[in-house]
């Protein structure tokens, strides 16, 4: 059995075809483990990233579960809350509460940071974690939090130097919170992970837990949907209703410090 569905332009990796692992108080599926970092330790059927994007995991914390305090160096760690909330502790932004769909970005740089992410509730939650290697070593450590807006695409990582809205990088991450019937397009090589709802990706049906690799993406939301898109400084274009082709029928390498079970 294959773990991906392929068309001439689009590949789809389905989370639930991959093994469930985890550590400490969480269980997760790893979808991206870039071979330039993991080499022979890259897990079968995981994908390489794009640009400096090297890792993606879809994690569910058990009730009151936590990662335990652990360090990172020379890597940017992006955490996208998909369900529930997290109590964040550590050397950057300690005491911050993240509630879905908040996004936390921690830059380790040369200083490094340590952190512990805790599920404060007695019900499971869900967090998507992405790692991106910095373009320059020795950056100062830093911390940012974003709250993406419904019906919009929010840049949470990457962009030109000289601005302070995001940490600068040629590898960018956008979070799209789309309403039913909304359509968005991204250009250039990209990976897009669906973390809520259903839609059409270049005409193929996708749902929560599907990772899409393509050179150009046209995504149409069949329901309210959430996408995390990693790409290389490319444009984003919302498609006005009159332009839609089909009407809707219904409204420096890091040290890997984690242990896997």
N, C-alpha and C positions, 0 to 999 in steps of 0.2 A: 504494500500500500504506500502511496506517496503522500507526503504531508502538504503538498502545495498544488494549487490549480493554476494552469498556465494558459494564456492566450497569446497571440503574437505580440501584444503590447503590454500586457498586465499579468503579473504573478500574484497569487494569493496564498499566504501561509496561514493555516488555521490553528489557533491556539490550542484548541481541544484535541488536536491530533498529536500534540507534544506531551512529553512526560511532565508530571507534577513533581517539583522538588521544593526546596525551601531551607530555611534555617531559623533557629530561635523561635519566635512567636509568629512566624508567617509561613505561608505556602505560596509557591509561585510557579508560573510558567516562564521560562526564558525563551525569547523569540529571536533576539539579536545577540550574537557573540562574535565580534569581528575577528577574523583570523590574524590580522596584523598585531593584535594584542594577545589573543588566546592561543594561537598556534595549534599545537597538537591537543590542547585541552579544550578546544572548541567543541561544543556538544553537537552530536549528529542532528541534522535537519534544521539547526538554527541558521539564520542568515547573517551575512556580512552587513555592515551599516553603509552609510553614504558619508562622504567627507570625513570629518573627525568623529562622527557618531559611531560608537563602538558597542553599545549594550542597551537592551530593552528587556524588562521583566514586568509581568503583570502579576502583582502580589495581592493576596488577601490575608490580612492579619486576623488571627484568631481572637475571640473576645479577650480584651485586656492584654493582648499580645504585644511584644515589642521586639525591635531588632537587637537591643543591647548596644551599649556604647562601643563604637568602633571608628577607626580613622580612615581618611582618604588623603592622598597627595596627588597633585598635578592632574586633576580630573574635575570636570564640572558635573555636578549631580542634579538632575532635574526631576522633581517628584510631582506628578499630576494626580490630584485626588479625583477618583472616579466615583466613589461611594463613601459615605460616612465622614469621619473626621480623624485627625491625627494631632497628638500633642508632641510638639517638637522640642527636643533638648539638645544641648551640645555647645560647642565653642562659638557658633554663629547663630544669632537669632533665637537664643534659648528662650523658651516660654511662649513661642508663637503657636497659635492654634490654626490648623488648616482644615477647612470645611469644603467638601466638594462644591464647585469645581476648582478650588484654589490650586495654584501652582507655586511650588517652592524651588528656588534655584540657589545652589550653594557652589561657589567657586573655591576650590582648594588652593590652587596656585602653589607657589613654593613654600608658603607657610603651613599649608595643610589645615584640616579641621577634623574634629570628631563629632559624632552625632548619635542620637538615639531617637528613633521614631516609635511612638507608643499609641496603641489604640486605647483610648480612655473608656470605651463603652463595652457593654456586655453582649454586643452583637458584632459580627464580622464587618470589616470595612474593606476598601479596595484602593490601592495606590499603584500607579504606573511609574516605574523608575527608568530613567534614561541617563546614560553617561556619554559625555563628549570630551575628547581630549582638547586641551587648550592649544591655540596656535603658537603661543610663546610660553616657554617655561619661566618660572620665577615670578608669575603674576601675584599681586596681593590677593589674599583671601577676601571673599565678599559674599553678600547674602541679599536676595531679593524675593519678594512675594507678589504674585499677581492674582487677580480675580477676573477670569475671562467673562465676557458679556454674552448673553444669549443673543443669537441672531447675528453674530459677528465672528471675525477671525482675530485672535489676539496673539501678537508676537511676544513670546516669553523668553526667548534666548536667541542670541546672534544678531548681526547687523553691523553697520559701519562703525569704525573707530570714531571717537570724538563725541558720541552721544552717550547719555547715561541712563536711558530707559531700560536697556538690556546690556548684558555682558557681550562685548563685541566678538564676533566670530563670523567666518564665511559659511559655517554650518548653522542653519537657523531652524528654530522650532516654533511652530504656530499651533495654537489650540483653537479649533473651530467648534462652536456650539451652534448648531443649525436647527432652524425650525422645520417642521414638516413642509416639504415642497421647495425648500431653499436649495439652490445649486451654487457650487463654488468650483473654481478651476485653479490649479497650480501648474506651473510649467517647470520643466527640467527634471533631472533625476531625483527621485524622492522615495521615501517610505511613509506610508500613512497607516496609522493604527486606529481601528474603530473601537471605541470604548463605551458606546451607547447607541442603541437604535439600529436601524437598517437603512440601506440605501443602494444606489447603483454606482459602482466605480468603473468608469469607462464602459458602461453598459452591462457589467457583471454584478449580480446580486452579492452584497456583502452584509455582514452583521457584526454585532459586538464580538470581539475576539479575533477578527480577521485583520491580518497585516498585508498591505498592498505595496508592491514594488512596481514602479512604472516610470516612464520618461515624461509623460504628461498625464495629469489627472483631471477628469471632470467627475465630480461627485454630486449626486442628487439625493437628497434626504427623503426617504419614504416615510420616516417617522422623525420625531425629534431625535437628533443624533449628535454625537461628539466624536471628533477626529483629532488625533495628535499627528502632525505632519512635520517630518524632518526633510529639509531640502537645502539647496545651495544658492542662497541669495536670489531666489527666483520670484517672479511676480505672482500676485493673487488677483483673481478677478471674479467678482460676484456677477452672475449672469442674470440680467433683467428678464422678467417673465416673457417678454415678446421675443427674446433671442433664443429661448429654449427650444431644442429640437423636438422634444416630446412633451406634450402636456401631461400633467398628473391626472391619473384616474381618480385618486383620492387625495382629500385635503389632509621625548620624551616619554616612555611607557610607565603606566602606573603599577603599583603593587596591589594585587588582588588580595584583600584581607578577609574576604568572606569565606565561610565554611558551608559546604552544601551537604545535605543529607539525602 
